[in-house]
Amino acid sequence: MQNKGLVKLFALLFGLVSIYQLSFTFKANQIEKEAVELATNKIPSSEENYHAKRSREESNYLQSIANDTVYNMGIAKFTYNEVKQKAMNLGLDLKGGINVILQVSVKDILKGLANNTADPTFNKALEDATELQKNGQNTYLEDFFTAFDAIKGNTKLASPDIFYTKALDGEIDGSMSDDEVKVVIERKIDESIVSAFEVLRKRIDEFGVTSPNIQRLGTSGRILVELPGVKDVERATSLLQSTAQLEFWDAYKGEQFFPFLAQANETLKDVVDTKKGTEEATEEADDKSSQIDDLLGDAVTDSTAVTAVNPIFDLIRGQGYPGGPIIAKFEAKDKATVLDYLNRKEVRDLLPSEQRYVKFAFGKPEKNSELIDLYALVGNRENIPPLSGDVVTDARNQFSAVGKSEVSMQMNAKGAKIWEEMTGNAYAQGSQIAIVLDNIVYSAPGVTTGPIAGGSSSISGDFSLNEAIDLANVLRAGKLPASADIISSEVVGPSLGKEAIQSGTMSFMIALALVLLWMVFYYGKSGLFADIAMLLNILLIFGVLSGLGAVLTLPGIAGIVLTIGMSVDANVLIFERIREELGKGKGQVEAIKDGFGNALSSILDANITTGLTALILFVFGTGPIKGFATTLLIGIATSLFTAIFITRLLIDWYTNRGGKLEFATGITKNLFRNINIEFLKKRKIAYIISGSLIVVSLVSLFTNGLDQGVDFVGGRTYQVRFAQAVSSAEITDVLSDPAVFGSADAKTFGASNQLKITTKHMVNESGTEADEHIRQKLYQALVPYLEGISYEQFIDLNDVNKQVGLLETYKVSPTIADDIKQASLWAVLGSLIVVFLYILFRFKKWQYSLGAVVAVFHDVVIVLGVFSLTYKFMPFNMEINQAFIAAVLTVIGYSLNDTVVVFDRIREYFNEHTSWNFSKIVDVSLSSTLSRTLNTSLTTLVVLLAIFIFGGDSIRGFMFALIVGVVVGTYSSLFIATPVMYETVDKSNKKKALKGGE
């Protein structure tokens, strides 16, 4: 092998980088474990709401060390924030949390843009678009335009009764064509969705989740939100669906509250247990004394109280500017504490009468800082702002005459009148007006030019371009007339995540041990070298996942374990070719060289076809399935590197030192040697067997159907665990009572005391009220089986050790279920087309492509048939869902892997054995690759069985599909793909017909 030095260097660097990346994961886990222990020791389980209190304590501790150096590598130091950013992220199924898809109502936005018009054509188009959405893949806006064009007659979109309104004047006029108006409406819809997205992003920052994910899904108005590890699931769900609360408040000058802070601090000394000793307070006093003096100005202080504990002053980290609206600066982690102090009755009683309704609010964190500003807003008895955000008709970022970023804002007539009054007062008093979204002050501009009439304003300041864009989005959110409904949600309790990690780790270790032992058993010392390369492969996979910031899920772990099984394939191909070369009488060095060289084509073809199906899965998959595809893609790449280069490096090192390798053991030396099976003569028997299986499968599919999961039909699923074993049939009858759900299905899920309950009751209702109503009904119906736990205990998803009650919820609306089903169908069809084209490109003859696609179609139909025939009595979940589609695509890739290896050998033998007839070439090719086919299949099956048995309930059906697929795929590569290819070649001149495929 050439460039050995370069390979060694690359392998060393790659390995070190992987260890470097993974070290952050270990460090982050260590720190978070310490946080859990601190919270557990501080808050006993006897306290009310101890889960939530511990969660806050953990979060506060981690925030307190966010910018502290926690990892010193000698050559570099890292804060906790930096460590966490570099650590591997755990997905929802391993960590617990919430995953939702929100649908911003484009219909509501259109109504708002049309000023809630009563125009019959417009409203009929909205109704028709809603109907089109049920069976189409277009966005709502596209369907609205289609529906409007079909019925509009002489009505125009630019009609004063539709979009030519006062709010859109200047952007739309009556002379515009429908196509011109459509461009404007598309932009306004996009701006509204961006605003909703921005509001959600800001809210998510409040959860303290370490690795949140929020992204727009195309142009459909859908927004994906993933919050792994979020503790307060109820609050998260509520905040994600609540409408934006944009408000404008007059702001006090910060210095007006300095005396009040001093009084509050003294009052709180007697009532607050800060848990700080005198010694600690003394150490902090010197650092804070000058800061407090500056803050209080001429306020009288007691110099003898330097060592006293100051509940408020000890938390102050800075101050605002003279005449500005900022009272003081605090650390973000102390926000809740400070607001609690300032809103206590004994503290608010200290306020003078003119300030008694003051509203205290914090700003957003400063860039690259953990500090936040405290504002005092001019409140009132009703706590209602002088001006709400619904008066804003538009807002956008722009540049001033001197090139600085600023934000322009327009209001309607009602808002303009109040705005003129507010700005006049602020100008006269030299004060500011606070722009508040969801109780967070985003900006507090002053007024420099007197009262602002007409409702058009320009907000300037020391804005960066991104800050100006953010503020414009915030202002636009105030006029957002759309709701954001949860159309798909998955909530996983941390107890399930803990169990998933344990089961995933066990399946990983068992599968790894079995594969390592098998390779040594079958190939002896060379198998040991393959094992070393495989261990490096695993290190590289985890290193790349960590470096890319990918999310590790339970299917992702399954993908890694499956990669272990499939990575053996490359080594098996190489070792079998070396054994063949040794059998021809070649010397060890030459045989190794030719073995690696001859196996390369098959290895590349097999991995590329598998990689293509994994890529399609990555594109069409979501959540955990995307995690499976990610690890599979990474595993394919690293497996190629380790098998081709690292194994070769180790073997060359050993043989160059005089070592002798047999590439077999005494037991396996003569296995599969000198086999000569006439496969083609048995093809008619295979056709009968396969034909019978396909007919039975199709009959079952049309009569018995499939157990479609909520992914494909919509509904709600609840995973509930009981203290004792329960009857699924009995629970189904209880829940199907008309007084409960009317229709429900309960299935044993894993252990006999655990059920997966599915219902379509209120399937079209997506609000939190409907979710709560169904959970209440579920609890009431199950009370006799729950042994006395309360409703709060039943729904509590914060307990990491929870054993009884609700463990996971999953909801999919019918609309998105149809989309998921169609996307899954396109994923399967797309993979077949891509595979056909790749094999056509690689082998230059359509007969090869046809044989491969027929075999894959055969495998998919039989896998579907097995699920259709057995789902009613199998003791594990066999729903057809997104995970099943992932399994089908993996089966396609695996089946092709086998088939391509055989095709590669057929092509090779054309050149080597020119005197053989075509049937002999096919039979000998199949016989010579049989050792590799069975070895790889058996190894992969052992791995899949390990995951199936030990990998957890949630992926058992997924693994079963793969097991059936591997068995059927191995059979079809021998008895379907190659015979079909053989049949389609011109019988009079078969060899000439395929000679072009060299």
Order of alpha helices (4+ residues) and beta strands (2+ residues): alpha-alpha-beta-beta-alpha-beta-alpha-beta-alpha-alpha-alpha-alpha-beta-beta-alpha-beta-alpha-alpha-beta-beta-alpha-alpha-beta-beta-beta-beta-beta-alpha-beta-beta-beta-alpha-beta-alpha-alpha-beta-alpha-alpha-alpha-alpha-alpha-alpha-beta-alpha-beta-beta-alpha-alpha-beta-alpha-alpha-alpha-alpha-alpha-alpha-alpha-alpha
